[in-house]
Amino acid sequence: MTYTIIIPKSVQKQIDALPDEISDRVVEKIDQLVEDQRPEGSIKLKNLDNEYRIRVGDYRVRYEIDDENQVIRLLQCKHRRDVYRK
């Protein structure tokens, strides 16, 4: 069961701003979400509906899963010190 990944412009800019090595690893992890939406190491965020995060070194990718429509929407891709700030 494959899902569609939606990457808003703001998140794409965050990914593009990462160092090349980290950016490549992040893109690889995002690509893997198509087949496995809740991979080993993903964590459901407390008090948030259907929001998860995956860790890529010191960076975090926050995303939301819509199982009904088979869609994953990326919310943020930032350094761990910045990703949970509103």
PDB file of N, CA, C and O in Angstrom, chain B, residues numbered from 101:
ATOM      1  N   MET B 101       0.847  -1.173   0.000  1.00  0.00           N
ATOM      2  CA  MET B 101       0.000   0.000   0.000  1.00  0.00           C
ATOM      3  C   MET B 101       0.897   1.242   0.000  1.00  0.00           C
ATOM      4  O   MET B 101       1.575   1.512   0.991  1.00  0.00           O
ATOM      5  N   THR B 102       0.905   1.988  -1.087  1.00  0.00           N
ATOM      6  CA  THR B 102       1.759   3.173  -1.175  1.00  0.00           C
ATOM      7  C   THR B 102       0.949   4.439  -0.918  1.00  0.00           C
ATOM      8  O   THR B 102      -0.224   4.544  -1.276  1.00  0.00           O
ATOM      9  N   TYR B 103       1.602   5.361  -0.302  1.00  0.00           N
ATOM     10  CA  TYR B 103       0.995   6.641   0.042  1.00  0.00           C
ATOM     11  C   TYR B 103       1.604   7.733  -0.835  1.00  0.00           C
ATOM     12  O   TYR B 103       2.699   7.578  -1.377  1.00  0.00           O
ATOM     13  N   THR B 104       0.877   8.830  -0.961  1.00  0.00           N
ATOM     14  CA  THR B 104       1.375  10.006  -1.663  1.00  0.00           C
ATOM     15  C   THR B 104       1.987  10.938  -0.634  1.00  0.00           C
ATOM     16  O   THR B 104       1.412  11.151   0.434  1.00  0.00           O
ATOM     17  N   ILE B 105       3.145  11.492  -0.946  1.00  0.00           N
ATOM     18  CA  ILE B 105       3.804  12.420  -0.038  1.00  0.00           C
ATOM     19  C   ILE B 105       3.631  13.833  -0.567  1.00  0.00           C
ATOM     20  O   ILE B 105       3.940  14.122  -1.724  1.00  0.00           O
ATOM     21  N   ILE B 106       3.134  14.708   0.298  1.00  0.00           N
ATOM     22  CA  ILE B 106       2.969  16.124  -0.050  1.00  0.00           C
ATOM     23  C   ILE B 106       4.050  16.910   0.679  1.00  0.00           C
ATOM     24  O   ILE B 106       4.163  16.859   1.904  1.00  0.00           O
ATOM     25  N   ILE B 107       4.843  17.640  -0.106  1.00  0.00           N
ATOM     26  CA  ILE B 107       5.920  18.458   0.465  1.00  0.00           C
ATOM     27  C   ILE B 107       5.604  19.924   0.169  1.00  0.00           C
ATOM     28  O   ILE B 107       5.801  20.385  -0.955  1.00  0.00           O
ATOM     29  N   PRO B 108       5.114  20.661   1.171  1.00  0.00           N
ATOM     30  CA  PRO B 108       4.845  22.091   0.964  1.00  0.00           C
ATOM     31  C   PRO B 108       6.136  22.845   0.634  1.00  0.00           C
ATOM     32  O   PRO B 108       7.232  22.386   0.955  1.00  0.00           O
ATOM     33  N   LYS B 109       5.995  24.003  -0.008  1.00  0.00           N
ATOM     34  CA  LYS B 109       7.159  24.811  -0.395  1.00  0.00           C
ATOM     35  C   LYS B 109       8.041  25.146   0.798  1.00  0.00           C
ATOM     36  O   LYS B 109       9.267  25.105   0.701  1.00  0.00           O
ATOM     37  N   SER B 110       7.418  25.475   1.920  1.00  0.00           N
ATOM     38  CA  SER B 110       8.197  25.869   3.097  1.00  0.00           C
ATOM     39  C   SER B 110       9.090  24.717   3.574  1.00  0.00           C
ATOM     40  O   SER B 110      10.226  24.942   3.990  1.00  0.00           O
ATOM     41  N   VAL B 111       8.582  23.503   3.513  1.00  0.00           N
ATOM     42  CA  VAL B 111       9.374  22.339   3.937  1.00  0.00           C
ATOM     43  C   VAL B 111      10.456  22.038   2.908  1.00  0.00           C
ATOM     44  O   VAL B 111      11.568  21.655   3.270  1.00  0.00           O
ATOM     45  N   GLN B 112      10.138  22.207   1.635  1.00  0.00           N
ATOM     46  CA  GLN B 112      11.147  21.981   0.597  1.00  0.00           C
ATOM     47  C   GLN B 112      12.312  22.956   0.766  1.00  0.00           C
ATOM     48  O   GLN B 112      13.466  22.587   0.551  1.00  0.00           O
ATOM     49  N   LYS B 113      12.015  24.194   1.150  1.00  0.00           N
ATOM     50  CA  LYS B 113      13.070  25.180   1.404  1.00  0.00           C
ATOM     51  C   LYS B 113      13.932  24.754   2.586  1.00  0.00           C
ATOM     52  O   LYS B 113      15.150  24.925   2.564  1.00  0.00           O
ATOM     53  N   GLN B 114      13.295  24.194   3.624  1.00  0.00           N
ATOM     54  CA  GLN B 114      14.047  23.718   4.786  1.00  0.00           C
ATOM     55  C   GLN B 114      14.990  22.585   4.383  1.00  0.00           C
ATOM     56  O   GLN B 114      16.139  22.542   4.822  1.00  0.00           O
ATOM     57  N   ILE B 115      14.502  21.676   3.552  1.00  0.00           N
ATOM     58  CA  ILE B 115      15.333  20.558   3.093  1.00  0.00           C
ATOM     59  C   ILE B 115      16.480  21.065   2.226  1.00  0.00           C
ATOM     60  O   ILE B 115      17.616  20.612   2.368  1.00  0.00           O
ATOM     61  N   ASP B 116      16.187  22.004   1.328  1.00  0.00           N
ATOM     62  CA  ASP B 116      17.210  22.555   0.435  1.00  0.00           C
ATOM     63  C   ASP B 116      18.305  23.295   1.203  1.00  0.00           C
ATOM     64  O   ASP B 116      19.445  23.365   0.744  1.00  0.00           O
ATOM     65  N   ALA B 117      17.965  23.850   2.372  1.00  0.00           N
ATOM     66  CA  ALA B 117      18.927  24.624   3.162  1.00  0.00           C
ATOM     67  C   ALA B 117      19.861  23.738   3.988  1.00  0.00           C
ATOM     68  O   ALA B 117      20.842  24.227   4.549  1.00  0.00           O
ATOM     69  N   LEU B 118      19.565  22.448   4.063  1.00  0.00           N
ATOM     70  CA  LEU B 118      20.402  21.536   4.850  1.00  0.00           C
ATOM     71  C   LEU B 118      21.729  21.278   4.141  1.00  0.00           C
ATOM     72  O   LEU B 118      21.819  21.421   2.922  1.00  0.00           O
ATOM     73  N   PRO B 119      22.761  20.899   4.901  1.00  0.00           N
ATOM     74  CA  PRO B 119      24.015  20.473   4.263  1.00  0.00           C
ATOM     75  C   PRO B 119      23.731  19.293   3.329  1.00  0.00           C
ATOM     76  O   PRO B 119      22.820  18.505   3.586  1.00  0.00           O
ATOM     77  N   ASP B 120      24.504  19.170   2.252  1.00  0.00           N
ATOM     78  CA  ASP B 120      24.253  18.157   1.222  1.00  0.00           C
ATOM     79  C   ASP B 120      24.155  16.738   1.784  1.00  0.00           C
ATOM     80  O   ASP B 120      23.255  15.983   1.416  1.00  0.00           O
ATOM     81  N   GLU B 121      25.062  16.383   2.658  1.00  0.00           N
ATOM     82  CA  GLU B 121      25.066  15.024   3.209  1.00  0.00           C
ATOM     83  C   GLU B 121      23.769  14.748   3.980  1.00  0.00           C
ATOM     84  O   GLU B 121      23.163  13.688   3.823  1.00  0.00           O
ATOM     85  N   ILE B 122      23.354  15.695   4.803  1.00  0.00           N
ATOM     86  CA  ILE B 122      22.130  15.542   5.592  1.00  0.00           C
ATOM     87  C   ILE B 122      20.915  15.551   4.670  1.00  0.00           C
ATOM     88  O   ILE B 122      19.993  14.753   4.841  1.00  0.00           O
ATOM     89  N   SER B 123      20.915  16.451   3.698  1.00  0.00           N
ATOM     90  CA  SER B 123      19.799  16.550   2.756  1.00  0.00           C
ATOM     91  C   SER B 123      19.572  15.228   2.031  1.00  0.00           C
ATOM     92  O   SER B 123      18.430  14.794   1.880  1.00  0.00           O
ATOM     93  N   ASP B 124      20.640  14.589   1.587  1.00  0.00           N
ATOM     94  CA  ASP B 124      20.521  13.307   0.898  1.00  0.00           C
ATOM     95  C   ASP B 124      19.904  12.247   1.802  1.00  0.00           C
ATOM     96  O   ASP B 124      19.062  11.463   1.364  1.00  0.00           O
ATOM     97  N   ARG B 125      20.321  12.225   3.051  1.00  0.00           N
ATOM     98  CA  ARG B 125      19.785  11.246   4.006  1.00  0.00           C
ATOM     99  C   ARG B 125      18.319  11.515   4.301  1.00  0.00           C
ATOM    100  O   ARG B 125      17.529  10.579   4.423  1.00  0.00           O
ATOM    101  N   VAL B 126      17.941  12.802   4.417  1.00  0.00           N
ATOM    102  CA  VAL B 126      16.552  13.173   4.675  1.00  0.00           C
ATOM    103  C   VAL B 126      15.666  12.750   3.510  1.00  0.00           C
ATOM    104  O   VAL B 126      14.597  12.177   3.721  1.00  0.00           O
ATOM    105  N   VAL B 127      16.097  13.025   2.294  1.00  0.00           N
ATOM    106  CA  VAL B 127      15.323  12.659   1.110  1.00  0.00           C
ATOM    107  C   VAL B 127      15.145  11.138   1.040  1.00  0.00           C
ATOM    108  O   VAL B 127      14.074  10.647   0.684  1.00  0.00           O
ATOM    109  N   GLU B 128      16.185  10.412   1.376  1.00  0.00           N
ATOM    110  CA  GLU B 128      16.105   8.947   1.380  1.00  0.00           C
ATOM    111  C   GLU B 128      15.053   8.458   2.383  1.00  0.00           C
ATOM    112  O   GLU B 128      14.259   7.569   2.077  1.00  0.00           O
ATOM    113  N   LYS B 129      15.057   9.049   3.587  1.00  0.00           N
ATOM    114  CA  LYS B 129      14.071   8.673   4.612  1.00  0.00           C
ATOM    115  C   LYS B 129      12.657   9.021   4.165  1.00  0.00           C
ATOM    116  O   LYS B 129      11.727   8.245   4.384  1.00  0.00           O
ATOM    117  N   ILE B 130      12.492  10.179   3.543  1.00  0.00           N
ATOM    118  CA  ILE B 130      11.174  10.597   3.058  1.00  0.00           C
ATOM    119  C   ILE B 130      10.686   9.626   1.987  1.00  0.00           C
ATOM    120  O   ILE B 130       9.516   9.242   1.985  1.00  0.00           O
ATOM    121  N   ASP B 131      11.563   9.232   1.088  1.00  0.00           N
ATOM    122  CA  ASP B 131      11.193   8.277   0.041  1.00  0.00           C
ATOM    123  C   ASP B 131      10.732   6.944   0.637  1.00  0.00           C
ATOM    124  O   ASP B 131       9.838   6.296   0.093  1.00  0.00           O
ATOM    125  N   GLN B 132      11.332   6.544   1.733  1.00  0.00           N
ATOM    126  CA  GLN B 132      10.959   5.285   2.373  1.00  0.00           C
ATOM    127  C   GLN B 132       9.569   5.341   3.000  1.00  0.00           C
ATOM    128  O   GLN B 132       8.942   4.301   3.204  1.00  0.00           O
ATOM    129  N   LEU B 133       9.077   6.552   3.309  1.00  0.00           N
ATOM    130  CA  LEU B 133       7.752   6.692   3.909  1.00  0.00           C
ATOM    131  C   LEU B 133       6.637   6.250   2.967  1.00  0.00           C
ATOM    132  O   LEU B 133       5.542   5.912   3.418  1.00  0.00           O
ATOM    133  N   VAL B 134       6.906   6.249   1.665  1.00  0.00           N
ATOM    134  CA  VAL B 134       5.899   5.825   0.695  1.00  0.00           C
ATOM    135  C   VAL B 134       5.471   4.386   0.985  1.00  0.00           C
ATOM    136  O   VAL B 134       4.282   4.069   0.928  1.00  0.00           O
ATOM    137  N   GLU B 135       6.425   3.522   1.294  1.00  0.00           N
ATOM    138  CA  GLU B 135       6.132   2.109   1.540  1.00  0.00           C
ATOM    139  C   GLU B 135       5.834   1.804   3.007  1.00  0.00           C
ATOM    140  O   GLU B 135       4.980   0.969   3.305  1.00  0.00           O
ATOM    141  N   ASP B 136       6.532   2.476   3.924  1.00  0.00           N
ATOM    142  CA  ASP B 136       6.368   2.220   5.359  1.00  0.00           C
ATOM    143  C   ASP B 136       6.154   3.550   6.059  1.00  0.00           C
ATOM    144  O   ASP B 136       7.107   4.285   6.319  1.00  0.00           O
ATOM    145  N   GLN B 137       4.902   3.858   6.362  1.00  0.00           N
ATOM    146  CA  GLN B 137       4.548   5.158   6.931  1.00  0.00           C
ATOM    147  C   GLN B 137       4.969   5.304   8.392  1.00  0.00           C
ATOM    148  O   GLN B 137       5.149   6.418   8.885  1.00  0.00           O
ATOM    149  N   ARG B 138       5.121   4.199   9.065  1.00  0.00           N
ATOM    150  CA  ARG B 138       5.531   4.222  10.467  1.00  0.00           C
ATOM    151  C   ARG B 138       6.755   3.318  10.632  1.00  0.00           C
ATOM    152  O   ARG B 138       6.672   2.253  11.245  1.00  0.00           O
ATOM    153  N   PRO B 139       7.896   3.755  10.075  1.00  0.00           N
ATOM    154  CA  PRO B 139       9.088   2.891  10.120  1.00  0.00           C
ATOM    155  C   PRO B 139       9.618   2.751  11.541  1.00  0.00           C
ATOM    156  O   PRO B 139       9.260   3.515  12.438  1.00  0.00           O
ATOM    157  N   GLU B 140      10.471   1.764  11.719  1.00  0.00           N
ATOM    158  CA  GLU B 140      11.106   1.583  13.022  1.00  0.00           C
ATOM    159  C   GLU B 140      11.867   2.859  13.354  1.00  0.00           C
ATOM    160  O   GLU B 140      12.613   3.385  12.528  1.00  0.00           O
ATOM    161  N   GLY B 141      11.671   3.346  14.565  1.00  0.00           N
ATOM    162  CA  GLY B 141      12.329   4.580  14.974  1.00  0.00           C
ATOM    163  C   GLY B 141      11.433   5.796  14.854  1.00  0.00           C
ATOM    164  O   GLY B 141      11.767   6.852  15.390  1.00  0.00           O
ATOM    165  N   SER B 142      10.295   5.679  14.162  1.00  0.00           N
ATOM    166  CA  SER B 142       9.380   6.819  14.096  1.00  0.00           C
ATOM    167  C   SER B 142       8.641   6.892  15.426  1.00  0.00           C
ATOM    168  O   SER B 142       8.371   5.871  16.059  1.00  0.00           O
ATOM    169  N   ILE B 143       8.323   8.097  15.835  1.00  0.00           N
ATOM    170  CA  ILE B 143       7.667   8.297  17.119  1.00  0.00           C
ATOM    171  C   ILE B 143       6.432   9.142  16.910  1.00  0.00           C
ATOM    172  O   ILE B 143       6.475  10.181  16.251  1.00  0.00           O
ATOM    173  N   LYS B 144       5.301   8.673  17.494  1.00  0.00           N
ATOM    174  CA  LYS B 144       4.066   9.458  17.443  1.00  0.00           C
ATOM    175  C   LYS B 144       4.202  10.585  18.456  1.00  0.00           C
ATOM    176  O   LYS B 144       4.594  10.360  19.601  1.00  0.00           O
ATOM    177  N   LEU B 145       3.873  11.801  18.027  1.00  0.00           N
ATOM    178  CA  LEU B 145       3.999  12.948  18.917  1.00  0.00           C
ATOM    179  C   LEU B 145       2.788  13.028  19.836  1.00  0.00           C
ATOM    180  O   LEU B 145       1.648  12.897  19.390  1.00  0.00           O
ATOM    181  N   LYS B 146       3.042  13.242  21.105  1.00  0.00           N
ATOM    182  CA  LYS B 146       1.976  13.294  22.097  1.00  0.00           C
ATOM    183  C   LYS B 146       1.104  14.517  21.880  1.00  0.00           C
ATOM    184  O   LYS B 146       1.578  15.564  21.441  1.00  0.00           O
ATOM    185  N   ASN B 147      -0.173  14.373  22.193  1.00  0.00           N
ATOM    186  CA  ASN B 147      -1.161  15.453  22.121  1.00  0.00           C
ATOM    187  C   ASN B 147      -1.380  15.977  20.713  1.00  0.00           C
ATOM    188  O   ASN B 147      -1.970  17.045  20.545  1.00  0.00           O
ATOM    189  N   LEU B 148      -0.928  15.268  19.710  1.00  0.00           N
ATOM    190  CA  LEU B 148      -1.134  15.683  18.326  1.00  0.00           C
ATOM    191  C   LEU B 148      -1.700  14.498  17.555  1.00  0.00           C
ATOM    192  O   LEU B 148      -1.156  13.396  17.620  1.00  0.00           O
ATOM    193  N   ASP B 149      -2.792  14.722  16.825  1.00  0.00           N
ATOM    194  CA  ASP B 149      -3.425  13.646  16.073  1.00  0.00           C
ATOM    195  C   ASP B 149      -2.620  13.310  14.829  1.00  0.00           C
ATOM    196  O   ASP B 149      -2.314  14.185  14.019  1.00  0.00           O
ATOM    197  N   ASN B 150      -2.284  12.054  14.685  1.00  0.00           N
ATOM    198  CA  ASN B 150      -1.652  11.525  13.478  1.00  0.00           C
ATOM    199  C   ASN B 150      -0.335  12.190  13.100  1.00  0.00           C
ATOM    200  O   ASN B 150       0.052  12.146  11.933  1.00  0.00           O
ATOM    201  N   GLU B 151       0.365  12.803  14.048  1.00  0.00           N
ATOM    202  CA  GLU B 151       1.663  13.406  13.748  1.00  0.00           C
ATOM    203  C   GLU B 151       2.782  12.527  14.285  1.00  0.00           C
ATOM    204  O   GLU B 151       2.727  12.022  15.407  1.00  0.00           O
ATOM    205  N   TYR B 152       3.793  12.362  13.451  1.00  0.00           N
ATOM    206  CA  TYR B 152       4.935  11.527  13.766  1.00  0.00           C
ATOM    207  C   TYR B 152       6.213  12.281  13.454  1.00  0.00           C
ATOM    208  O   TYR B 152       6.189  13.330  12.810  1.00  0.00           O
ATOM    209  N   ARG B 153       7.328  11.736  13.916  1.00  0.00           N
ATOM    210  CA  ARG B 153       8.611  12.300  13.543  1.00  0.00           C
ATOM    211  C   ARG B 153       9.602  11.184  13.333  1.00  0.00           C
ATOM    212  O   ARG B 153       9.545  10.142  13.987  1.00  0.00           O
ATOM    213  N   ILE B 154      10.520  11.422  12.401  1.00  0.00           N
ATOM    214  CA  ILE B 154      11.631  10.505  12.200  1.00  0.00           C
ATOM    215  C   ILE B 154      12.909  11.291  12.414  1.00  0.00           C
ATOM    216  O   ILE B 154      12.972  12.495  12.167  1.00  0.00           O
ATOM    217  N   ARG B 155      13.919  10.585  12.876  1.00  0.00           N
ATOM    218  CA  ARG B 155      15.200  11.196  13.219  1.00  0.00           C
ATOM    219  C   ARG B 155      16.208  10.906  12.119  1.00  0.00           C
ATOM    220  O   ARG B 155      16.342   9.773  11.656  1.00  0.00           O
ATOM    221  N   VAL B 156      16.917  11.963  11.708  1.00  0.00           N
ATOM    222  CA  VAL B 156      18.014  11.823  10.751  1.00  0.00           C
ATOM    223  C   VAL B 156      19.181  12.598  11.350  1.00  0.00           C
ATOM    224  O   VAL B 156      19.316  13.801  11.127  1.00  0.00           O
ATOM    225  N   GLY B 157      20.019  11.904  12.107  1.00  0.00           N
ATOM    226  CA  GLY B 157      21.111  12.581  12.809  1.00  0.00           C
ATOM    227  C   GLY B 157      20.550  13.561  13.817  1.00  0.00           C
ATOM    228  O   GLY B 157      19.732  13.189  14.657  1.00  0.00           O
ATOM    229  N   ASP B 158      20.984  14.814  13.743  1.00  0.00           N
ATOM    230  CA  ASP B 158      20.494  15.856  14.643  1.00  0.00           C
ATOM    231  C   ASP B 158      19.258  16.553  14.091  1.00  0.00           C
ATOM    232  O   ASP B 158      18.792  17.531  14.676  1.00  0.00           O
ATOM    233  N   TYR B 159      18.728  16.075  12.992  1.00  0.00           N
ATOM    234  CA  TYR B 159      17.569  16.687  12.352  1.00  0.00           C
ATOM    235  C   TYR B 159      16.333  15.817  12.528  1.00  0.00           C
ATOM    236  O   TYR B 159      16.424  14.599  12.682  1.00  0.00           O
ATOM    237  N   ARG B 160      15.180  16.468  12.502  1.00  0.00           N
ATOM    238  CA  ARG B 160      13.915  15.768  12.655  1.00  0.00           C
ATOM    239  C   ARG B 160      12.999  16.124  11.488  1.00  0.00           C
ATOM    240  O   ARG B 160      12.972  17.266  11.030  1.00  0.00           O
ATOM    241  N   VAL B 161      12.252  15.132  11.015  1.00  0.00           N
ATOM    242  CA  VAL B 161      11.244  15.349   9.984  1.00  0.00           C
ATOM    243  C   VAL B 161       9.904  15.060  10.639  1.00  0.00           C
ATOM    244  O   VAL B 161       9.623  13.926  11.027  1.00  0.00           O
ATOM    245  N   ARG B 162       9.075  16.100  10.762  1.00  0.00           N
ATOM    246  CA  ARG B 162       7.728  15.927  11.310  1.00  0.00           C
ATOM    247  C   ARG B 162       6.766  15.751  10.147  1.00  0.00           C
ATOM    248  O   ARG B 162       6.860  16.443   9.134  1.00  0.00           O
ATOM    249  N   TYR B 163       5.841  14.815  10.307  1.00  0.00           N
ATOM    250  CA  TYR B 163       4.874  14.574   9.247  1.00  0.00           C
ATOM    251  C   TYR B 163       3.552  14.099   9.827  1.00  0.00           C
ATOM    252  O   TYR B 163       3.478  13.628  10.962  1.00  0.00           O
ATOM    253  N   GLU B 164       2.516  14.237   9.018  1.00  0.00           N
ATOM    254  CA  GLU B 164       1.161  13.869   9.403  1.00  0.00           C
ATOM    255  C   GLU B 164       0.670  12.793   8.437  1.00  0.00           C
ATOM    256  O   GLU B 164       0.877  12.898   7.228  1.00  0.00           O
ATOM    257  N   ILE B 165       0.027  11.771   8.966  1.00  0.00           N
ATOM    258  CA  ILE B 165      -0.467  10.672   8.140  1.00  0.00           C
ATOM    259  C   ILE B 165      -1.986  10.736   8.058  1.00  0.00           C
ATOM    260  O   ILE B 165      -2.668  10.808   9.080  1.00  0.00           O
ATOM    261  N   ASP B 166      -2.509  10.709   6.839  1.00  0.00           N
ATOM    262  CA  ASP B 166      -3.946  10.619   6.596  1.00  0.00           C
ATOM    263  C   ASP B 166      -4.193   9.240   5.968  1.00  0.00           C
ATOM    264  O   ASP B 166      -4.097   9.068   4.753  1.00  0.00           O
ATOM    265  N   ASP B 167      -4.513   8.263   6.831  1.00  0.00           N
ATOM    266  CA  ASP B 167      -4.683   6.890   6.361  1.00  0.00           C
ATOM    267  C   ASP B 167      -5.884   6.740   5.437  1.00  0.00           C
ATOM    268  O   ASP B 167      -5.867   5.919   4.520  1.00  0.00           O
ATOM    269  N   GLU B 168      -6.907   7.517   5.672  1.00  0.00           N
ATOM    270  CA  GLU B 168      -8.122   7.408   4.863  1.00  0.00           C
ATOM    271  C   GLU B 168      -7.858   7.756   3.397  1.00  0.00           C
ATOM    272  O   GLU B 168      -8.351   7.079   2.495  1.00  0.00           O
ATOM    273  N   ASN B 169      -7.078   8.812   3.166  1.00  0.00           N
ATOM    274  CA  ASN B 169      -6.771   9.252   1.802  1.00  0.00           C
ATOM    275  C   ASN B 169      -5.401   8.776   1.318  1.00  0.00           C
ATOM    276  O   ASN B 169      -4.998   9.075   0.194  1.00  0.00           O
ATOM    277  N   GLN B 170      -4.696   8.043   2.157  1.00  0.00           N
ATOM    278  CA  GLN B 170      -3.356   7.534   1.856  1.00  0.00           C
ATOM    279  C   GLN B 170      -2.407   8.669   1.459  1.00  0.00           C
ATOM    280  O   GLN B 170      -1.773   8.639   0.404  1.00  0.00           O
ATOM    281  N   VAL B 171      -2.332   9.669   2.341  1.00  0.00           N
ATOM    282  CA  VAL B 171      -1.504  10.844   2.100  1.00  0.00           C
ATOM    283  C   VAL B 171      -0.621  11.098   3.318  1.00  0.00           C
ATOM    284  O   VAL B 171      -1.062  10.978   4.461  1.00  0.00           O
ATOM    285  N   ILE B 172       0.626  11.448   3.049  1.00  0.00           N
ATOM    286  CA  ILE B 172       1.554  11.898   4.094  1.00  0.00           C
ATOM    287  C   ILE B 172       1.911  13.340   3.766  1.00  0.00           C
ATOM    288  O   ILE B 172       2.369  13.641   2.664  1.00  0.00           O
ATOM    289  N   ARG B 173       1.698  14.231   4.733  1.00  0.00           N
ATOM    290  CA  ARG B 173       2.029  15.647   4.547  1.00  0.00           C
ATOM    291  C   ARG B 173       3.191  15.981   5.459  1.00  0.00           C
ATOM    292  O   ARG B 173       3.100  15.825   6.677  1.00  0.00           O
ATOM    293  N   LEU B 174       4.290  16.443   4.865  1.00  0.00           N
ATOM    294  CA  LEU B 174       5.440  16.863   5.663  1.00  0.00           C
ATOM    295  C   LEU B 174       5.127  18.198   6.312  1.00  0.00           C
ATOM    296  O   LEU B 174       4.564  19.093   5.681  1.00  0.00           O
ATOM    297  N   LEU B 175       5.495  18.322   7.575  1.00  0.00           N
ATOM    298  CA  LEU B 175       5.207  19.545   8.328  1.00  0.00           C
ATOM    299  C   LEU B 175       6.455  20.384   8.574  1.00  0.00           C
ATOM    300  O   LEU B 175       6.412  21.611   8.487  1.00  0.00           O
ATOM    301  N   GLN B 176       7.565  19.721   8.880  1.00  0.00           N
ATOM    302  CA  GLN B 176       8.818  20.426   9.160  1.00  0.00           C
ATOM    303  C   GLN B 176       9.999  19.505   8.940  1.00  0.00           C
ATOM    304  O   GLN B 176       9.885  18.282   9.032  1.00  0.00           O
ATOM    305  N   CYS B 177      11.130  20.113   8.649  1.00  0.00           N
ATOM    306  CA  CYS B 177      12.397  19.399   8.596  1.00  0.00           C
ATOM    307  C   CYS B 177      13.446  20.374   9.114  1.00  0.00           C
ATOM    308  O   CYS B 177      13.963  21.208   8.371  1.00  0.00           O
ATOM    309  N   LYS B 178      13.751  20.251  10.405  1.00  0.00           N
ATOM    310  CA  LYS B 178      14.651  21.203  11.045  1.00  0.00           C
ATOM    311  C   LYS B 178      15.566  20.491  12.032  1.00  0.00           C
ATOM    312  O   LYS B 178      15.405  19.307  12.329  1.00  0.00           O
ATOM    313  N   HIS B 179      16.533  21.257  12.528  1.00  0.00           N
ATOM    314  CA  HIS B 179      17.418  20.769  13.582  1.00  0.00           C
ATOM    315  C   HIS B 179      16.573  20.471  14.817  1.00  0.00           C
ATOM    316  O   HIS B 179      15.543  21.106  15.045  1.00  0.00           O
ATOM    317  N   ARG B 180      17.013  19.516  15.599  1.00  0.00           N
ATOM    318  CA  ARG B 180      16.216  19.073  16.742  1.00  0.00           C
ATOM    319  C   ARG B 180      15.924  20.185  17.749  1.00  0.00           C
ATOM    320  O   ARG B 180      14.912  20.129  18.448  1.00  0.00           O
ATOM    321  N   ARG B 181      16.779  21.178  17.835  1.00  0.00           N
ATOM    322  CA  ARG B 181      16.538  22.267  18.796  1.00  0.00           C
ATOM    323  C   ARG B 181      15.432  23.206  18.332  1.00  0.00           C
ATOM    324  O   ARG B 181      14.878  23.950  19.141  1.00  0.00           O
ATOM    325  N   ASP B 182      15.100  23.185  17.035  1.00  0.00           N
ATOM    326  CA  ASP B 182      14.128  24.117  16.488  1.00  0.00           C
ATOM    327  C   ASP B 182      12.804  23.485  16.066  1.00  0.00           C
ATOM    328  O   ASP B 182      11.816  24.194  15.880  1.00  0.00           O
ATOM    329  N   VAL B 183      12.772  22.180  15.916  1.00  0.00           N
ATOM    330  CA  VAL B 183      11.616  21.546  15.262  1.00  0.00           C
ATOM    331  C   VAL B 183      10.332  21.599  16.085  1.00  0.00           C
ATOM    332  O   VAL B 183       9.249  21.581  15.501  1.00  0.00           O
ATOM    333  N   TYR B 184      10.404  21.661  17.401  1.00  0.00           N
ATOM    334  CA  TYR B 184       9.194  21.628  18.214  1.00  0.00           C
ATOM    335  C   TYR B 184       8.716  23.007  18.631  1.00  0.00           C
ATOM    336  O   TYR B 184       7.686  23.128  19.294  1.00  0.00           O
ATOM    337  N   ARG B 185       9.433  24.031  18.261  1.00  0.00           N
ATOM    338  CA  ARG B 185       9.026  25.411  18.596  1.00  0.00           C
ATOM    339  C   ARG B 185       7.917  25.847  17.660  1.00  0.00           C
ATOM    340  O   ARG B 185       7.924  25.509  16.476  1.00  0.00           O
ATOM    341  N   LYS B 186       6.984  26.582  18.180  1.00  0.00           N
ATOM    342  CA  LYS B 186       5.860  27.086  17.368  1.00  0.00           C
ATOM    343  C   LYS B 186       6.195  28.401  16.728  1.00  0.00           C
ATOM    344  O   LYS B 186       5.369  28.968  16.013  1.00  0.00           O
TER     345      LYS B 186
END
